[in-house]
Amino acid sequence: MEERLRLDKWLWAARFYKTRSLAVDEIAKGRVLVNGQPAKPAREVGPGDLVTVRKGDPPIEVMVKGVSRVRGPAPVAAQLYEETPESSRRREHAAEMRRLAPEPALDYFDGRPTKRDRRILAALRGK
């Protein structure tokens, strides 16, 4: 018989969420899909199921490889799933886009203008 486990427990054991209650909240908000369908926390998942987790942009799609009733170390948790190639490509592309288009606010090395800076700017503008 194929072993299955509640979705919220699996997400917790696979280290997608720090607590089961956080996993339940995210599932209730519709941010977790199983095989493309919205799911409830009690939905059972097993090997072969496709789970989509929208924690960031883009969403992470993983194929369930195994279940565990305990939350173990991260290397063990990573063996419970395998990210789909399309999902990893989308995440790499998004990371590259973030790298090429950095946050505009990071260009301001000196922070806000000082009073002296504002006086100089006002003089340049002719005020």
C-alpha positions in Angstrom: 0.0 0.0 0.0 1.3 3.4 -0.9 2.0 5.6 2.1 0.2 9.0 2.2 0.2 11.9 4.6 -1.8 15.0 5.3 -0.7 18.0 3.1 0.0 20.3 6.1 2.1 17.7 7.8 4.0 17.0 4.6 4.7 20.7 4.0 6.0 21.0 7.5 8.2 17.8 7.3 9.6 19.0 3.9 10.5 22.3 5.5 8.4 24.5 3.3 6.9 26.1 6.4 8.3 26.4 9.9 5.1 25.3 11.7 2.1 23.2 10.8 -0.2 26.1 11.7 1.7 28.4 9.1 1.2 25.6 6.5 -2.5 25.4 7.4 -2.9 29.2 7.0 -1.2 29.2 3.6 -3.3 26.3 2.4 -6.5 28.1 3.5 -5.4 31.2 1.6 -5.2 29.1 -1.6 -1.4 29.4 -1.9 -0.8 25.7 -2.1 -2.2 23.5 -4.9 -2.1 19.8 -5.3 -2.2 18.5 -8.9 -3.3 22.0 -10.0 -6.3 22.0 -7.7 -6.8 24.0 -4.5 -6.5 21.8 -1.5 -7.5 21.6 2.2 -5.0 20.8 5.0 -6.3 17.3 5.4 -5.8 16.4 1.8 -3.5 13.4 1.6 -0.5 13.5 -0.7 1.8 10.7 -1.7 4.6 9.9 -4.1 3.7 11.2 -7.6 1.6 14.2 -6.6 2.5 17.6 -7.9 2.5 20.3 -5.2 2.6 24.0 -6.1 3.7 26.3 -3.3 3.3 30.1 -3.8 5.7 31.4 -1.2 7.4 33.9 -3.5 7.5 34.8 -7.1 7.6 32.6 -9.1 5.8 29.6 -7.4 7.7 26.5 -6.6 6.4 23.2 -8.2 7.6 20.0 -6.7 6.9 16.3 -7.3 6.4 14.4 -4.0 8.9 11.6 -3.8 8.3 10.4 -0.3 6.5 11.2 3.0 7.8 11.6 6.5 5.9 11.9 9.7 8.7 13.7 11.5 10.5 16.9 10.7 14.2 16.0 10.1 17.2 17.9 9.0 17.2 19.9 5.8 19.2 17.3 3.7 16.7 14.6 4.7 13.7 16.9 4.0 15.1 17.7 0.5 14.8 14.0 -0.3 11.0 14.1 0.1 10.5 16.1 -3.1 12.0 17.0 -6.4 11.5 20.4 -8.0 10.3 20.2 -11.6 12.6 21.4 -14.3 10.2 24.1 -15.5 10.0 25.4 -11.9 13.7 25.6 -11.4 14.1 27.4 -14.8 11.5 29.9 -13.8 13.2 30.6 -10.5 16.6 30.9 -12.2 15.2 33.3 -14.7 13.5 35.4 -11.9 16.8 35.5 -10.0 18.6 36.7 -13.1 16.1 39.4 -13.7 16.4 40.6 -10.1 20.2 40.6 -10.5 20.1 42.6 -13.8 17.5 45.1 -12.5 18.5 45.9 -8.9 16.3 47.8 -6.5 16.5 51.5 -7.4 16.8 52.6 -3.8 20.1 50.7 -3.5 21.8 53.3 -5.7 21.6 55.9 -3.0 24.9 55.2 -1.2 24.8 58.4 0.9 21.2 58.2 2.1 19.0 61.2 2.4 20.5 64.6 1.4 21.9 66.6 4.3 20.9 70.2 5.0 24.1 71.3 3.1 23.2 69.1 0.1 19.7 70.6 0.0 21.1 74.2 0.0 23.4 73.3 -2.9 20.5 71.7 -4.8 18.3 74.8 -4.1 21.1 77.1 -5.4 21.5 75.0 -8.6 17.8 75.2 -9.2 17.9 78.9 -8.6 15.7 79.1 -5.6 
